[in-house]
């Protein structure tokens, strides 16, 4: 149920049933799980080696070799084998995050072309160009983000990395109250939304969303989508499957307030698919 409240200046926490700033929870949340997610049942040992040894141990030995240098080696090795698939793009994006510039990746691939082969270099350049050209779009995105931040009282906060696996797109989290009742400001970039999810409770529980900036959506399973604007309030009962997020062309922020209850927990379900979201 959505109702309009004038002059609201409170921001809720995104009710996750877990303190998103708890260090132990955060550590588990960012643990590499790609192997287990894809091959956990079919090849559990391979999945374990991928997640725990390759990424959990080898990539973590920064005192022996920096992440930047590991990215350089990995990109070159994959390019030399002609493996320009999704894993290659992942490592190109990691290389960019680890500090390798557009000029450097161009020089790395040009140098490697003489040893790995010209056709392989061409294929690698097509994908590298896409990854590093995204820098232009980033500038516009940062400007829009800054304008959105100026439009509200509370800060956008830090990237919501601890719960990124439950979001499509980038979200941000800022604590407003961490005592008595948890209240967090949750910000979604354009097109970002969380997965379908349910707030369980034996008694009480649920969540309240107070919209404070931008334009977004809220939908309960089996019901029509509701468009959200600043001042709208959404009361979400326990045991109701739902999702919420930003419109495709607008940043969106809401306060998420956790309603006290008994034996509360959060269940994350499937993503809101591109097909579903595209119909909105």
N, C-alpha and C positions, 0 to 999 in steps of 0.2 A: 504494500500500500504506500503510495507517495502522497505527501502533503507539503504544502508551501509554508515555510516559516520565514518571516521577514526579519532582516537585520541579524541573521545568525553569524556568530564569530567563533564557533567552536569546531575543532577538527577531530574526527574519530580515528582510532587506530584500526588498521585492517585486521579484523578479528580472526586471528589465525590459531587461536587456542594454544599458541606457544609464543613465548616472548621472542620476537624476531631479533632482539639484540642480545640474546643469551649466547655466550661464546661457544658453548658446547654444541648447542643446536645449530649455530651457524657453521661450525666446523663440519658437522655431518651433512648439512644441506649442500655445501659446495663440493663435497667429495665426488670424484669422477665415477659416474655410473653408466656411461655409454655402453661398455661391454656387457654388463649385466642386463641392461634394458633390452639390448638387441639379441644377445646370444646366451643369456643367463641360463635358460632351460636346455638349449640345444648343445652348447659347449661351455659348461660352467667353469672349467679350469682355464680355458682361453680367456673368458670374460674376467676371471679373477686376476690373471697375469696382466691383462690390458689395463684394468682399473687400478689395481693395487701395486703392481710392480712397475710397469712402464710409466704411468702417470703419477702414481702415488709415491714411488721411490726415485726412479731415474730422473724424471723431470724436476723433482724437488731438490736435487743436489746442486743448488745454486752456488754453494761454496766451492764446488769443483769446476763448474762451467755455468755461465750466466744463461738465463732464459733466452736472451737475445741471440747468443751464439748457438744454443740448442735449436732455436727456430731456423737459423740460417742453415745449419747442417741438415735438418729434417726436410726443409723445402728443397734444397739441392738434391738430396738423396731421392726424394719422391719424383722430382722432375727428371732425374737421370733414368728412372725406370719407366717414364712415360705415364705415371699415375696421376693424371689431372682430373680426379673425381672429387666427390664431396669432402673426402679426407684431406685432399690437397688444398681445397679452399679453406677448410678449417685451419690448417697450419699456416696458410698465407695470412688469414685474419689474426692468428696468434702472433705471427711475426710482426705484423703492423702494431698490435698492442704492445709487443715487447720492444718496440723502438726502432724497427727497421723502416727507413723512409722510402718514399717512392723512387727517389734517385738511386738509393742503395739496392732496392730489389731489381731495378732495371739493370744495374751493373752486375749484380749477382747472376741473373739469368743469362745475360749476354756472355759473361765469362764462361758459365757452365755449358752454354750452347756449343762451344768449340770441343768440349770433351764428351757431352751427352748426346749431341745431335741437334741439328737445326730444326727439324719438324717438332721435336719435343719442346724446344724453346718457344716456338710459335704458339703451341697449345698452352704452355704455361703463361705466356705473356697475355693471352686473351683473358684468362682468369685473374691474373695479377692486376691487369688494367681495371677490371671491374672493382676489385677490392680497394685499390688505392684511389680510384676516381670518386669513391664514396665520400672522400674528404670534403669535396665541394658541398655535398648535401649536408654534411655535418655542421658546416658554418651556419647554414640557414636554420637547421634544427636547433642549434644553440641559441640563436636569436629568438626563435619562437619560445623556447624554454624560458629564457630570461624575461620575455614579455609576460608569460604566464605567471612566473614567480612574482612579478611586480603587481599582478592583479589580485593577490590574496595576502592575508595577514601572516599566515604560518609559512615556514620554509618548506621547500620541496624535499630536502633531506638527501640521504645517500642512496645510491643505486640499491634496489631491493634484491641483492644477489642471493641472500639466504633462501629466498623463495622463488627464484627465477624459473625453476623447473615447473612451477605451477602457473606461469604467465606466458602469454604469447606477446612478444614485444617487451620494451623496457619500462619498468615501473620504479618508483622511488618511495622511500619510507622515512618519515620524520616523527620522532616521539613528541607528543604534546603532554601526555600524562602517563606516568608509569606507576603511580600509586593509586590505591582504592579501585578505580576503574581504568583500565588501559585505554588510552586514546591516541591514535596515530593518524597523521596526515598521509594519505596514500595518493600518489600522483601517477597518472598513466600518460605516456606519450601517445600521439595520434595512432589509432589502430590497436593499441595495447588493451588486452583484457585478461582476466584470470580464467582459470578452468572452471567448469561446473563444479560446485562444491556444496557440502551440507554441514551445518553446525549442529552437532548432536548434543543432547542434554536429557537427563532423566527428568529434570524439572527446571523450568525457567530457561535461561540461555537464549541463543539467537544473537542478532547483531543489528545495530542501527547505523545507517549511513547518513551523514549530513553533507550535502554537496556544497562546495565553497567556491569553485572556479571552473570555467570551461564548460564543455558539453559532453555528456556521457550516456551510457545505457545501463539498464538493469532489467533482468528477465528471470522469471521463475519458470521451472519446467512445466510445459503444458499451457502457459499463459502468454499473452501478447507482450511484446517488448515495451518498455517504458523509457522515454527519453528524459534525461536528467539535466537540470540547470541549477545554478547557484540558488540556495535557499530551499531546494527540495530535500525532503527527508524520507528515507526508506526504512520501514520497520520490517525486519526479516525474522520470522519466527524460527525456532529450532525445527529441525527435521525437514526443512524446505530446500530442495535442490535449486540452485540459482547460479548466476554469474553476473559480473558487472565490469565495466571498463569504459574506455574513451570512444568517442565517435571517430571515424576514419580521418576526419579533417580537423580535429581539435584536441588540444591537451585537456585533461580532466583531473580534478582533485576532489576528494571527499574525505571527511573524517570518518573513521571506522571506530565505533564504540562497542565494546564487548559487553553484552548483557550478562550479569552474574547468573549462575545456575549450578546445578548439581551434576557431577560427572560429565563436564563439558569436554568435547573434543571436536576436531575438525577433520572431515573426510574429503580429500581431493579426488575428483573424478576426471572424466575425459576433457580434452581441449574443446573450446568452441572453434569448430573447423572454419577454414577460410570460406568454404561454401556457405555455411550457416551465417557467418558474419557478413559475407558479401550480399546477402539477401536483405539486410536491414535497411 
